[in-house]
């Protein structure tokens, strides 16, 4: 069939080129049209490329040469007859034998009737009655105001426009009794099956009987009844009453004709033209208000109500418009696709653009989206999305709420450019709207457009709005904002995740609204893959752990689930890490972080102070495995004598655990027993040059000359009780680490991949193998060994009591710890300067002591 249509279109184009005619259209595919003298083509208007239909009559063939008067009459009458229900004339080209009539784009009614079998009986009846109402209106216009006879009322004379409306055509024999050259009375018999729709008086006296003024409309009324029978019963066979003796129609012959229409149908088939109902009478009965016998069949039709309502929509009250829109919503699923998408949808979109009708927007916008589902994907963007997107610029709150409520229906069809350029600039105004309902609806709608936003909007503009909404006075908005951030988390940029997520969820955990706190916990859980493992262990777990003791059970239960999930993730990661970061040659293991060996500290501290002391003893034990015993003793003794530990009350001082003495032949490097005190006194001054080279920071854990280090992380540390473990600087370290995200992060091994500018790094606690010292063979004095015992209090390790009194007198004083909490910026800077100066003085004293210890040997 398509092949034949293409051939027909090509033939027309060839004929037009040969004839040299300048046509205002470009002919396209041929459309099947039975029972007509015309050949119908789809076409395109040359001026604006709009779709049109082209009726062609070629009178050059012998079979159609005698039909040329009918074609010319159709052109003449169609040109001057203007009515909404009449085929719309646009242009024409006429030659001696050929006529081209360009009209609005239409298709034959017969093609649509074939698809009615798939509709329900109610939908089919409603649609046919609505179409019959349009044709009856057009026929009444031809008969009364035009004072003419159509003479060709049949299915082949009816067309459907692009909006699905029924249009009356077939004006080949349309004539007026006053017209002396009327073709109806002389050429009507040339029509195909002309007498199949002829009235009894025409069959008896011929077409000239219609010249009488009383009879001119009777033939159309009779043909209208036959049309009703053909439409509802899907047959081209006229009813039996059309044959003599024209017995009245019986109820058994009604078929599918509606019972409300059947009484008027019988009056249209009255064989007596004087008693026959006219088209105007049939229309009036159908539009009657009362539902008496055989009345109101048009008035109560749903589609007729809709079309009538459109004509008076601007003049209706708000209640009447609401009732009409609800009627459309009820019948929308059963509406013909063309009627719904072209007629109703176009009307609703045009009505939304008028500010005077914006009050009805909450009902119209959902209808637009619902009816737009019938539009083809190729036309959806232009027909539906383009007008709907323009509505976002409307400041009316009712329109905005309707758009946000229906956004899930069309969000998938929006492209990134449309969302970023045309929707977001207007959508973001909803975040600051004074009405809470609009703000909350705006927050909920953002989740549907996340994948359509540009990176700038997603990582900057949107997060600024959400940060403001986390302080919204409405608890539901704060909760939904936290939920939205949790959904946005995986799609944010890497740096944005690290800056925003923990702070946003932590703020939610402090909210007074219980569901906001629950949303904060669930946000952490939803974004668990967004956190680095160090951040998860150092910040996330600590933040969520506080919610475990929340006052509300709902929050506590959710927090416990979150902590359990986090710990499983951390345990799985820890299982993949090496046991230690120290290799056999004393260098850090680049594959893992710093960790104790399996035979390290056996017990764990139960407090922060105890943990500091235990960590000091464990660190020194690790050093003892890599250096000679004498070197270890000298380093510990020098440090112990230079920085005395703070006094510990006797009531809280733990009892030292005495271990088995070490024999002189035992190698401390091969079998360490913790930190051994009381070694030979002369070892302290051995090899000062090597000791100074192996400890480039002169026994301190920090480079006191590194003035460029960032101290900002330590400026707000609380004033805590210092724990001085063998003068290794842990007293200062414990104080500074209280305000750090990872209190023990300063002891981690180096991580070049994730390291950024931060607190100053500390030296490794193991000595470099290049400076391994070889001690002369000598006998060590055995003494009791003291090991660090874990307790609830710290256990500082004291220096030997056998040290010289004069060395103690020259030892630098313990640094006075001052808390920087509550200080101004200038005061903090002065305090940092004072601490640096104290360290410089202390290290100078240490150097002086080493020189004095080395002078007797020299």
ZAMARGU-4260 file (C-alpha; in steps of 0.2 Angstrom, whole numbers, plus 5000, padded with zeros to 4 digits):
<rodrens>
0) 5000/5000/5000 | 5014/5012/5004 | 5022/5008/4988 | 5006/5012/4978 | 5005/5029/4988
5) 5023/5033/4984 | 5019/5030/4965 | 5004/5041/4966 | 5013/5055/4974 | 5027/5053/4961
10) 5014/5054/4947 | 5006/5069/4954 | 5023/5078/4955 | 5027/5073/4937 | 5010/5080/4931
15) 5012/5096/4940 | 5030/5099/4933 | 5024/5095/4915 | 5009/5107/4917 | 5020/5121/4923
20) 5007/5126/4937 | 5014/5136/4951 | 5006/5127/4966 | 5005/5134/4983 | 5008/5116/4990
25) 5020/5101/4988 | 5010/5085/4986 | 5014/5070/4997 | 5007/5053/4999 | 4990/5047/4992
30) 4976/5044/5005 | 4963/5031/5001 | 4946/5040/4998 | 4931/5029/4992 | 4915/5034/4985
35) 4921/5052/4980 | 4926/5060/4963 | 4942/5067/4972 | 4959/5060/4974 | 4966/5064/4991
40) 4984/5068/4995 | 4994/5073/5010 | 5004/5089/5006 | 5014/5103/5013 | 5011/5121/5012
45) 5026/5130/5003 | 5025/5146/5013 | 5027/5139/5030 | 5029/5120/5028 | 5013/5117/5038
50) 5004/5101/5034 | 4989/5102/5022 | 4977/5091/5012 | 4975/5092/4993 | 4960/5087/4984
55) 4963/5083/4966 | 4951/5082/4952 | 4958/5077/4935 | 4944/5079/4921 | 4955/5074/4907
60) 4950/5056/4908 | 4934/5051/4899 | 4927/5043/4915 | 4928/5060/4924 | 4925/5072/4910
65) 4906/5073/4914 | 4909/5076/4932 | 4919/5092/4930 | 4903/5103/4934 | 4902/5094/4951
70) 4920/5098/4955 | 4918/5116/4950 | 4903/5118/4961 | 4912/5110/4976 | 4926/5123/4974
75) 4914/5137/4973 | 4903/5132/4988 | 4918/5127/4999 | 4927/5144/4995 | 4912/5154/5002
80) 4906/5143/5016 | 4914/5146/5033 | 4910/5137/5048 | 4920/5128/5062 | 4912/5112/5058
85) 4915/5113/5039 | 4930/5108/5030 | 4942/5123/5030 | 4947/5130/5013 | 4964/5137/5011
90) 4969/5139/4993 | 4965/5132/4975 | 4972/5130/4958 | 4960/5128/4943 | 4963/5124/4925
95) 4951/5119/4911 | 4952/5101/4916 | 4961/5100/4933 | 4956/5107/4950 | 4967/5107/4965
100) 4959/5112/4982 | 4970/5114/4997 | 4962/5112/5014 | 4967/5109/5032 | 4975/5092/5035
105) 4961/5080/5036 | 4959/5061/5034 | 4943/5052/5029 | 4931/5046/5043 | 4930/5029/5036
110) 4948/5025/5041 | 4944/5030/5059 | 4928/5019/5060 | 4938/5004/5057 | 4947/5006/5074
115) 4931/5007/5084 | 4930/4989/5087 | 4944/4990/5100 | 4934/5002/5110 | 4921/4999/5123
120) 4902/5001/5119 | 4901/5017/5130 | 4917/5025/5123 | 4911/5021/5105 | 4894/5028/5108
125) 4901/5044/5116 | 4913/5047/5102 | 4900/5044/5088 | 4887/5055/5097 | 4900/5069/5099
130) 4904/5068/5080 | 4886/5067/5075 | 4883/5083/5085 | 4896/5092/5075 | 4889/5086/5058
135) 4872/5090/5063 | 4877/5108/5068 | 4886/5110/5051 | 4871/5103/5042 | 4859/5114/5051
140) 4870/5129/5046 | 4869/5124/5028 | 4850/5122/5028 | 4845/5137/5038 | 4857/5152/5037
145) 4863/5147/5020 | 4846/5141/5014 | 4853/5127/5004 | 4853/5108/5002 | 4868/5098/5004
150) 4862/5083/4995 | 4877/5072/4999 | 4877/5068/5017 | 4886/5052/5019 | 4902/5044/5027
155) 4913/5048/5012 | 4908/5067/5014 | 4915/5068/5032 | 4933/5070/5037 | 4943/5071/5053
160) 4954/5086/5057 | 4971/5085/5065 | 4963/5089/5081 | 4951/5074/5079 | 4935/5085/5075
165) 4922/5080/5063 | 4922/5091/5047 | 4908/5091/5034 | 4914/5091/5016 | 4907/5084/5000
170) 4900/5100/4993 | 4899/5093/4975 | 4880/5096/4973 | 4877/5109/4987 | 4864/5120/4980
175) 4851/5134/4984 | 4833/5133/4977 | 4835/5151/4972 | 4850/5147/4961 | 4844/5144/4943
180) 4860/5135/4938 | 4860/5123/4953 | 4869/5107/4949 | 4859/5097/4962 | 4843/5096/4951
185) 4853/5091/4935 | 4869/5082/4940 | 4865/5075/4957 | 4862/5058/4949 | 4880/5057/4943
190) 4886/5054/4961 | 4890/5037/4966 | 4875/5028/4974 | 4865/5044/4974 | 4849/5036/4976
195) 4855/5025/4991 | 4853/5041/5002 | 4838/5049/4992 | 4822/5053/5001 | 4805/5045/4995
200) 4800/5061/4987 | 4816/5062/4977 | 4814/5044/4971 | 4796/5048/4966 | 4798/5065/4958
205) 4817/5067/4955 | 4829/5079/4962 | 4819/5094/4955 | 4806/5091/4968 | 4818/5099/4980
210) 4816/5116/4972 | 4800/5119/4982 | 4804/5130/4997 | 4796/5118/5009 | 4806/5103/5003
215) 4824/5110/5001 | 4830/5103/5018 | 4820/5087/5019 | 4832/5077/5008 | 4846/5081/5020
220) 4836/5076/5035 | 4832/5059/5028 | 4850/5057/5023 | 4855/5061/5041 | 4844/5047/5047
225) 4853/5034/5035 | 4870/5041/5041 | 4865/5038/5060 | 4860/5020/5055 | 4877/5017/5046
230) 4888/5025/5060 | 4880/5015/5075 | 4877/4998/5066 | 4893/4998/5055 | 4884/4995/5039
235) 4881/5003/5022 | 4865/4995/5019 | 4850/5007/5022 | 4837/5002/5035 | 4822/4993/5029
240) 4810/5008/5031 | 4818/5016/5016 | 4810/5004/5004 | 4791/5006/5000 | 4779/5005/5008
245) 4791/5014/5021 | 4784/5006/5037 | 4789/5014/5053 | 4806/5008/5061 | 4803/4994/5074
250) 4813/4993/5090 | 4820/4977/5084 | 4828/4986/5070 | 4837/4999/5081 | 4853/4989/5082
255) 4866/4999/5092 | 4857/5016/5090 | 4856/5023/5107 | 4838/5022/5115 | 4838/5041/5118
260) 4841/5044/5100 | 4829/5031/5092 | 4813/5042/5094 | 4821/5056/5084 | 4828/5044/5072
265) 4811/5038/5067 | 4805/5056/5065 | 4820/5059/5053 | 4814/5044/5042 | 4796/5050/5041
270) 4791/5047/5022 | 4781/5063/5022 | 4793/5078/5020 | 4780/5090/5028 | 4781/5079/5045
275) 4799/5075/5044 | 4811/5082/5058 | 4824/5094/5051 | 4842/5094/5056 | 4839/5109/5066
280) 4825/5100/5076 | 4836/5085/5079 | 4850/5096/5086 | 4838/5106/5097 | 4830/5090/5104
285) 4848/5083/5108 | 4853/5099/5117 | 4837/5100/5127 | 4840/5103/5146 | 4826/5091/5151
290) 4829/5072/5149 | 4811/5068/5143 | 4808/5054/5131 | 4821/5055/5117 | 4829/5071/5123
295) 4846/5077/5129 | 4857/5064/5120 | 4869/5078/5115 | 4868/5088/5131 | 4873/5073/5142
300) 4887/5067/5131 | 4904/5069/5140 | 4913/5075/5125 | 4900/5087/5120 | 4901/5095/5137
305) 4920/5097/5136 | 4919/5106/5119 | 4905/5117/5125 | 4914/5121/5141 | 4930/5126/5130
310) 4919/5139/5121 | 4914/5147/5137 | 4929/5143/5148 | 4935/5161/5150 | 4917/5167/5156
315) 4914/5152/5168 | 4915/5154/5187 | 4929/5145/5196 | 4917/5132/5202 | 4911/5128/5184
320) 4929/5127/5177 | 4933/5115/5191 | 4919/5104/5187 | 4923/5104/5168 | 4941/5100/5172
325) 4936/5085/5183 | 4925/5079/5169 | 4940/5079/5157 | 4950/5070/5170 | 4937/5056/5172
330) 4935/5053/5153 | 4953/5056/5148 | 4958/5037/5147 | 4943/5034/5135 | 4946/5049/5124
335) 4951/5047/5106 | 4970/5050/5105 | 4969/5064/5092 | 4954/5072/5101 | 4964/5071/5118
340) 4981/5077/5112 | 4976/5089/5098 | 4960/5097/5104 | 4960/5096/5123 | 4979/5097/5126
345) 4981/5112/5115 | 4967/5121/5123 | 4974/5118/5141 | 4991/5123/5136 | 4985/5139/5129
350) 4974/5142/5144 | 4989/5140/5156 | 4998/5155/5147 | 4984/5167/5153 | 4987/5174/5170
355) 4968/5176/5173 | 4966/5157/5172 | 4981/5153/5183 | 4969/5149/5198 | 4964/5133/5188
360) 4982/5128/5186 | 4983/5115/5199 | 4970/5105/5190 | 4976/5109/5172 | 4994/5104/5174
365) 4991/5086/5179 | 4978/5085/5164 | 4992/5091/5152 | 5004/5078/5158 | 4991/5064/5158
370) 4985/5068/5141 | 5003/5071/5134 | 5006/5052/5137 | 4997/5049/5121 | 5009/5060/5111
375) 5022/5051/5101 | 5040/5052/5107 | 5045/5062/5092 | 5033/5075/5096 | 5033/5075/5115
380) 5047/5087/5117 | 5039/5100/5106 | 5020/5097/5110 | 5021/5094/5129 | 5038/5098/5136
385) 5041/5115/5128 | 5025/5123/5135 | 5026/5115/5152 | 5044/5120/5154 | 5039/5138/5151
390) 5027/5137/5165 | 5042/5137/5178 | 5044/5155/5174 | 5026/5158/5181 | 5027/5166/5198
395) 5010/5159/5203 | 5012/5147/5218 | 4998/5136/5212 | 5006/5134/5195 | 5023/5130/5203
400) 5015/5117/5215 | 5006/5109/5201 | 5022/5107/5191 | 5032/5100/5206 | 5019/5088/5210
405) 5018/5081/5192 | 5037/5082/5189 | 5039/5063/5192 | 5029/5061/5176 | 5040/5070/5164
410) 5057/5072/5173 | 5064/5057/5163 | 5061/5066/5146 | 5070/5082/5151 | 5088/5084/5144
415) 5102/5092/5154 | 5102/5108/5145 | 5084/5111/5148 | 5086/5108/5166 | 5101/5118/5169
420) 5096/5133/5158 | 5077/5134/5159 | 5071/5125/5174 | 5085/5128/5188 | 5085/5147/5187
425) 5067/5147/5192 | 5066/5131/5202 | 5079/5138/5215 | 5068/5152/5220 | 5057/5139/5228
430) 5071/5136/5241 | 5068/5154/5248 | 5049/5155/5246 | 5040/5162/5261 | 5028/5147/5261
435) 5034/5131/5269 | 5024/5120/5257 | 5033/5127/5242 | 5050/5125/5250 | 5047/5107/5255
440) 5040/5103/5238 | 5055/5111/5230 | 5067/5100/5240 | 5058/5084/5236 | 5058/5088/5217
445) 5077/5091/5216 | 5080/5072/5218 | 5072/5069/5202 | 5083/5081/5193 | 5100/5076/5201
450) 5106/5068/5185 | 5102/5082/5174 | 5111/5096/5184 | 5128/5102/5178 | 5143/5100/5189
455) 5143/5118/5195 | 5125/5117/5200 | 5127/5101/5209 | 5143/5104/5218 | 5140/5123/5222
460) 5123/5131/5219 | 5113/5117/5225 | 5123/5113/5241 | 5122/5132/5246 | 5104/5131/5246
465) 5103/5115/5255 | 5115/5121/5268 | 5103/5136/5271 | 5088/5124/5272 | 5097/5113/5286
470) 5093/5128/5297 | 5075/5130/5291 | 5062/5133/5305 | 5051/5118/5298 | 5057/5101/5305
475) 5050/5092/5290 | 5061/5103/5278 | 5076/5100/5288 | 5073/5081/5288 | 5070/5080/5269
480) 5085/5091/5266 | 5096/5078/5275 | 5088/5064/5266 | 5091/5073/5249 | 5110/5076/5254
485) 5111/5057/5257 | 5104/5054/5240 | 5116/5067/5232 | 5131/5060/5241 | 5137/5047/5228
490) 5135/5059/5213 | 5145/5073/5221 | 5163/5077/5217 | 5177/5069/5228 | 5182/5085/5236
495) 5164/5090/5239 | 5161/5074/5248 | 5175/5076/5260 | 5170/5094/5264 | 5151/5092/5265
500) 5144/5075/5270 | 5151/5073/5287 | 5147/5091/5292 | 5129/5090/5285 | 5125/5073/5293
505) 5133/5078/5310 | 5123/5094/5310 | 5107/5083/5307 | 5112/5073/5322 | 5111/5088/5333
510) 5094/5093/5327 | 5080/5094/5340 | 5068/5084/5328 | 5070/5065/5331 | 5067/5061/5313
515) 5080/5073/5307 | 5092/5064/5318 | 5087/5047/5311 | 5089/5055/5294 | 5107/5060/5299
520) 5112/5042/5304 | 5104/5035/5288 | 5113/5048/5278 | 5130/5041/5285 | 5125/5024/5281
525) 5119/5028/5263 | 5136/5037/5260 | 5147/5024/5268 | 5156/5021/5252 | 5159/5040/5250
530) 5171/5040/5264 | 5189/5035/5264 | 5193/5021/5276 | 5203/5033/5288 | 5189/5046/5288
535) 5177/5032/5292 | 5187/5026/5306 | 5192/5044/5313 | 5177/5055/5310 | 5161/5045/5305
540) 5162/5032/5318 | 5165/5044/5332 | 5151/5056/5326 | 5138/5042/5324 | 5143/5034/5341
545) 5136/5049/5350 | 5119/5044/5344 | 5120/5027/5352 | 5115/5036/5368 | 5102/5047/5361
550) 5086/5050/5371 | 5075/5043/5358 | 5075/5024/5355 | 5072/5026/5337 | 5088/5036/5335
555) 5098/5024/5346 | 5092/5008/5336 | 5097/5016/5320 | 5114/5022/5327 | 5118/5005/5333
560) 5114/4997/5316 | 5125/5010/5308 | 5140/5008/5320 | 5139/4989/5317 | 5139/4991/5298
565) 5154/5003/5300 | 5164/4991/5311 | 5161/4977/5299 | 5168/4987/5285 | 5183/4993/5296
570) 5186/4975/5301 | 5186/4969/5283 | 5199/4982/5279 | 5209/4979/5294 | 5210/4960/5289
575) 5219/4965/5273 | 5232/4976/5282 | 5250/4969/5286 | 5253/4965/5305 | 5267/4979/5305
580) 5273/4993/5295 | 5292/4990/5301 | 5302/4979/5291 | 5317/4969/5297 | 5330/4982/5291
585) 5321/4995/5301 | 5313/5004/5287 | 5294/5008/5286 | 5283/4996/5276 | 5276/5006/5261
590) 5262/4993/5260 | 5254/4996/5277 | 5252/5008/5291 | 5261/5008/5307 | 5254/4993/5318
595) 5261/4983/5333 | 5267/4965/5331 | 5258/4951/5338 | 5270/4949/5353 | 5269/4967/5357
600) 5259/4976/5371 | 5248/4962/5379 | 5236/4973/5388 | 5226/4989/5382 | 5224/5005/5392
605) 5206/5009/5397 | 5209/5028/5398 | 5218/5041/5387 | 5232/5044/5400 | 5235/5025/5402
610) 5235/5024/5383 | 5248/5037/5381 | 5260/5028/5394 | 5257/5011/5386 | 5260/5018/5369
615) 5277/5025/5375 | 5283/5009/5383 | 5278/4999/5367 | 5287/5011/5356 | 5303/5010/5366
620) 5302/4991/5366 | 5301/4992/5347 | 5317/5002/5347 | 5326/4990/5358 | 5323/4976/5344
625) 5334/4986/5332 | 5348/4994/5341 | 5362/4988/5354 | 5357/4987/5372 | 5370/5000/5377
630) 5364/5013/5364 | 5346/5010/5370 | 5351/5013/5388 | 5361/5029/5384 | 5346/5037/5374
635) 5334/5033/5387 | 5345/5039/5402 | 5349/5055/5393 | 5331/5058/5389 | 5325/5053/5407
640) 5338/5064/5415 | 5334/5079/5405 | 5316/5079/5406 | 5310/5073/5423 | 5292/5066/5424
645) 5279/5075/5434 | 5276/5069/5452 | 5263/5056/5454 | 5254/5055/5471 | 5258/5039/5480
650) 5239/5035/5482 | 5238/5034/5463 | 5255/5027/5458 | 5254/5009/5452 | 5265/4996/5458
655) 5279/4991/5447 | 5279/4973/5441 | 5296/4965/5444 | 5302/4954/5430 | 5316/4941/5430
660) 5333/4949/5429 | 5343/4949/5413 | 5359/4938/5413 | 5375/4946/5407 | 5375/4935/5392
665) 5358/4938/5386 | 5356/4949/5371 | 5343/4963/5373 | 5342/4965/5355 | 5337/4947/5352
670) 5325/4945/5367 | 5318/4962/5372 | 5309/4962/5389 | 5302/4980/5388 | 5312/4994/5394
675) 5327/4989/5405 | 5332/5002/5418 | 5348/5003/5430 | 5361/4999/5417 | 5380/5003/5419
680) 5381/5022/5422 | 5396/5024/5411 | 5386/5019/5395 | 5377/5036/5396 | 5392/5046/5388
685) 5397/5033/5375 | 5399/5038/5357 | 5391/5056/5358 | 5395/5059/5340 | 5386/5044/5334
690) 5371/5048/5345 | 5370/5065/5339 | 5370/5060/5321 | 5357/5046/5323 | 5345/5058/5332
695) 5345/5073/5320 | 5332/5082/5331 | 5342/5080/5347 | 5331/5068/5356 | 5315/5078/5353
700) 5300/5071/5343 | 5298/5088/5334 | 5309/5098/5323 | 5309/5114/5334 | 5316/5124/5319
705) 5302/5120/5308 | 5293/5137/5310 | 5282/5134/5294 | 5272/5120/5301 | 5253/5122/5303
710) 5248/5123/5321 | 5230/5128/5317 | 5224/5110/5322 | 5231/5112/5339 | 5226/5130/5344
715) 5209/5125/5351 | 5215/5110/5362 | 5208/5109/5379 | 5219/5109/5394 | 5222/5091/5399
720) 5233/5083/5412 | 5250/5080/5404 | 5258/5063/5403 | 5277/5064/5401 | 5283/5047/5396
725) 5302/5046/5397 | 5304/5063/5390 | 5299/5058/5373 | 5287/5073/5370 | 5271/5063/5373
730) 5265/5076/5385 | 5264/5089/5372 | 5257/5077/5359 | 5243/5071/5370 | 5238/5089/5373
735) 5238/5094/5355 | 5229/5079/5349 | 5213/5082/5359 | 5206/5093/5345 | 5212/5083/5331
740) 5200/5072/5321 | 5211/5057/5323 | 5219/5058/5341 | 5232/5045/5335 | 5234/5051/5318
745) 5251/5059/5321 | 5258/5042/5325 | 5253/5034/5308 | 5266/5029/5295 | 5269/5041/5280
750) 5255/5041/5267 | 5261/5051/5252 | 5246/5047/5242 | 5234/5056/5254 | 5245/5068/5264
755) 5240/5086/5263 | 5247/5101/5273 | 5243/5098/5291 | 5251/5096/5308 | 5270/5094/5309
760) 5275/5076/5307 | 5286/5067/5320 | 5301/5056/5317 | 5301/5038/5317 | 5305/5029/5333
765) 5317/5017/5326 | 5335/5020/5322 | 5342/5020/5305 | 5352/5004/5301 | 5367/5015/5294
770) 5371/5021/5311 | 5370/5004/5320 | 5382/5005/5335 | 5394/4992/5340 | 5397/4992/5359
775) 5413/4985/5367 | 5411/4969/5376 | 5408/4972/5394 | 5398/4965/5409 | 5381/4973/5412
780) 5375/4975/5430 | 5360/4965/5432 | 5345/4975/5439 | 5327/4972/5441 | 5317/4975/5425
785) 5301/4986/5426 | 5287/4984/5413 | 5273/4996/5410 | 5257/4989/5417 | 5240/4994/5410
790) 5228/5003/5422 | 5215/5016/5423 | 5229/5029/5427 | 5245/5033/5417 | 5261/5024/5422
795) 5276/5036/5419 | 5293/5028/5417 | 5305/5036/5429 | 5324/5038/5426 | 5336/5028/5437
800) 5339/5035/5454 | 5358/5032/5453 | 5361/5047/5441 | 5372/5061/5446 | 5365/5075/5457
805) 5374/5088/5447 | 5366/5082/5430 | 5349/5083/5438 | 5353/5101/5443 | 5357/5106/5426
810) 5342/5097/5418 | 5330/5109/5409 | 5314/5112/5419 | 5298/5104/5413 | 5289/5115/5401
815) 5274/5124/5408 | 5258/5118/5398 | 5246/5132/5395 | 5229/5129/5386 | 5226/5139/5371
820) 5207/5136/5372 | 5198/5153/5373 | 5213/5163/5368 | 5212/5176/5354 | 5222/5174/5338
825) 5236/5185/5344 | 5237/5177/5361 | 5238/5160/5352 | 5252/5166/5341 | 5262/5172/5356
830) 5260/5156/5365 | 5266/5146/5350 | 5281/5157/5350 | 5285/5154/5368 | 5284/5135/5366
835) 5296/5136/5352 | 5308/5146/5362 | 5307/5134/5377 | 5310/5119/5365 | 5326/5128/5358
840) 5332/5131/5376 | 5329/5113/5381 | 5338/5106/5366 | 5353/5118/5369 | 5354/5111/5387
845) 5354/5094/5381 | 5368/5097/5369 | 5378/5105/5382 | 5375/5090/5394 | 5381/5078/5380
850) 5397/5088/5377 | 5400/5088/5396 | 5398/5069/5397 | 5410/5067/5382 | 5424/5078/5389
855) 5430/5066/5402 | 5432/5052/5389 | 5442/5063/5378
</rodrens>
